[in-house]
Amino acid sequence: MLFIRGDDVGEVKLRKNRASLLKMLVLNLYKMGATGDSYIEFTPSKTPLGKNLPDDIDSLLKDTLEDMDSDEALATSLSNIQN
């Protein structure tokens, strides 16, 4: 289970907070082992959440996960994702 904390209710709504949505995707893909050559492709759904993702989400995730080999690299990557 994954929780997103924020001071304002609007901060935790994923459809309004693209950065939290991207962080969740990176975290989940990392925990599933989709790093380096294991990462294949990500196609967003046609739901409101999927439509909230940037057009280049696949290349963004691939670049982010390509060299991720430790929890420290994950933490650094997550802290670099901006709102």
ROMI-475097 format. One record per residue (C-alpha): residue in three letters; residue number from 1; x, y, z. Coordinates in steps of 0.25 Angstrom, whole numbers, m for minus. Example, Ala and Ser with C-alpha at 12.3 -4.5 7.8 and 13.67 -1.06 7.14 Angstrom:
# residues 2
('ALA'; 1; (49; m18; 31))
('SER'; 2; (55; m4; 29))
//
This chain:
# residues 83
('MET'; 1; (0; 0; 0))
('LEU'; 2; (5; 14; m3))
('PHE'; 3; (1; 27; 3))
('ILE'; 4; (3; 41; m1))
('ARG'; 5; (4; 52; 9))
('GLY'; 6; (1; 66; 8))
('ASP'; 7; (m4; 78; 15))
('ASP'; 8; (m15; 81; 6))
('VAL'; 9; (m25; 71; 1))
('GLY'; 10; (m23; 76; m14))
('GLU'; 11; (m8; 72; m12))
('VAL'; 12; (m11; 57; m11))
('LYS'; 13; (m21; 56; m22))
('LEU'; 14; (m13; 49; m33))
('ARG'; 15; (m21; 55; m44))
('LYS'; 16; (m17; 69; m39))
('ASN'; 17; (m3; 65; m35))
('ARG'; 18; (6; 60; m47))
('ALA'; 19; (19; 59; m38))
('SER'; 20; (12; 50; m28))
('LEU'; 21; (7; 41; m40))
('LEU'; 22; (21; 41; m46))
('LYS'; 23; (27; 37; m33))
('MET'; 24; (17; 26; m31))
('LEU'; 25; (20; 20; m45))
('VAL'; 26; (35; 21; m43))
('LEU'; 27; (35; 15; m29))
('ASN'; 28; (25; 3; m33))
('LEU'; 29; (33; 0; m46))
('TYR'; 30; (46; 0; m38))
('LYS'; 31; (40; m9; m27))
('MET'; 32; (35; m19; m38))
('GLY'; 33; (50; m19; m44))
('ALA'; 34; (47; m12; m57))
('THR'; 35; (61; m5; m57))
('GLY'; 36; (72; m5; m67))
('ASP'; 37; (69; m16; m78))
('SER'; 38; (57; m21; m71))
('TYR'; 39; (49; m8; m74))
('ILE'; 40; (41; m11; m87))
('GLU'; 41; (30; 0; m89))
('PHE'; 42; (19; 8; m82))
('THR'; 43; (7; 12; m89))
('PRO'; 44; (m3; 21; m80))
('SER'; 45; (m17; 17; m79))
('LYS'; 46; (m28; 25; m85))
('THR'; 47; (m34; 29; m71))
('PRO'; 48; (m33; 43; m65))
('LEU'; 49; (m20; 38; m58))
('GLY'; 50; (m14; 33; m71))
('LYS'; 51; (m17; 46; m78))
('ASN'; 52; (m10; 54; m67))
('LEU'; 53; (3; 48; m71))
('PRO'; 54; (13; 55; m80))
('ASP'; 55; (13; 51; m95))
('ASP'; 56; (27; 46; m93))
('ILE'; 57; (25; 38; m81))
('ASP'; 58; (31; 25; m87))
('SER'; 59; (44; 31; m90))
('LEU'; 60; (44; 39; m77))
('LEU'; 61; (42; 26; m69))
('LYS'; 62; (52; 18; m77))
('ASP'; 63; (63; 29; m75))
('THR'; 64; (60; 30; m60))
('LEU'; 65; (60; 15; m58))
('GLU'; 66; (71; 11; m68))
('ASP'; 67; (83; 13; m58))
('MET'; 68; (75; 11; m45))
('ASP'; 69; (82; 0; m37))
('SER'; 70; (80; 4; m22))
('ASP'; 71; (70; 10; m12))
('GLU'; 72; (79; 22; m11))
('ALA'; 73; (78; 24; m26))
('LEU'; 74; (63; 23; m25))
('ALA'; 75; (62; 33; m14))
('THR'; 76; (71; 43; m22))
('SER'; 77; (62; 41; m34))
('LEU'; 78; (49; 43; m26))
('SER'; 79; (54; 56; m20))
('ASN'; 80; (58; 61; m33))
('ILE'; 81; (43; 60; m38))
('GLN'; 82; (37; 74; m37))
('ASN'; 83; (23; 78; m37))
//
